[in-house]
Amino acid sequence: MKREQIEGVADKVIGKAQSAAGEFLEDPDLAAEGDARQAVGQVTKSYGDAVNNVSNFVKEKPLTALAVGAAIVLVVNRLLRR
């Protein structure tokens, strides 16, 4: 697992506990902060998943990844020239 994936899961768990504590203590600010932390954790985990997928793709198919990268550079170059 990538660092981002681990951080994302940790944030989701902490956010869930924080949200539950906020509901138990009837503190809407704490519950909202927990919900926000859960959302941040999900985004971080999704980013880690994407990085992991790209990394695996590059390791498995380096020439294809190089060709895709070159194509992206060409497209960006054409768009910036306009």
N, C-alpha and C positions, 0 to 999 in steps of 0.2 A: 504494500500500500504506500502511496505517496503521502508526504507530510500534510498536504492540503486535505486529503481524504480523512486522515486521522483527526486533524483539527476540526473538520466539519462535523464528524460524528460526535466529538467531544462537545462542541458548541450546541449541537442538537440535544444531547443528553442533559447538559447543564441548563439549557433553556427550558426543557420540559420540566425539570425539577423546580426551576425558578417560577415557572408559570403555575405549577401545582401549589407551590408555597404561597404565591400571591392569592390564589383562589381560596386556599385554606385560611389565610390570615385576613381575607377580605380586603386586600390591598390591590386595587386595579392598576396602579402604576407598576408594581412588581410583576403582576401577571402580564401586562403589556410588554414589559421589558423582556420577560421570558419568551413570549411569543416572537418578539423581534429577534432574539438571540437564536431561536430555533430556525427562523427564516435565513438568518446569516449563515448558520451552520449548514443548511441545505444548499445554499448557493456555493459555499466553500467546498463542500463535498462534491457537488456537480462539476465545479472547476477542476478539482483533483481527478475526478473520473475522466474528464476530457483530456487532461494532460497525460494521464496514464494511457488512454486509448491512442493518442497521437504518438506517444513514445513507443508503444508496442508496434504500431503500424510502421514506424520508421525502422525499428529493429528487424521486423519481418520482411519488409519490402523497401530496402534503401533506395534502389534505382527509381521505383515508382514515386517515392516520396520526393526525390530530387527533381523528377520531371514535374510533379505537381507544384513544387516550390518555384521552379523556373517559370511555369505557366502563370502563376500568381504574380511574379515579379513583372512579367511582360504585360499583363493586363493592367496592373497598377501604373506601370510606366506610361502606357498609352493613355490612361485616364488623366494622369497628371500633366501630360503634354498639352491637353486641350485647354 
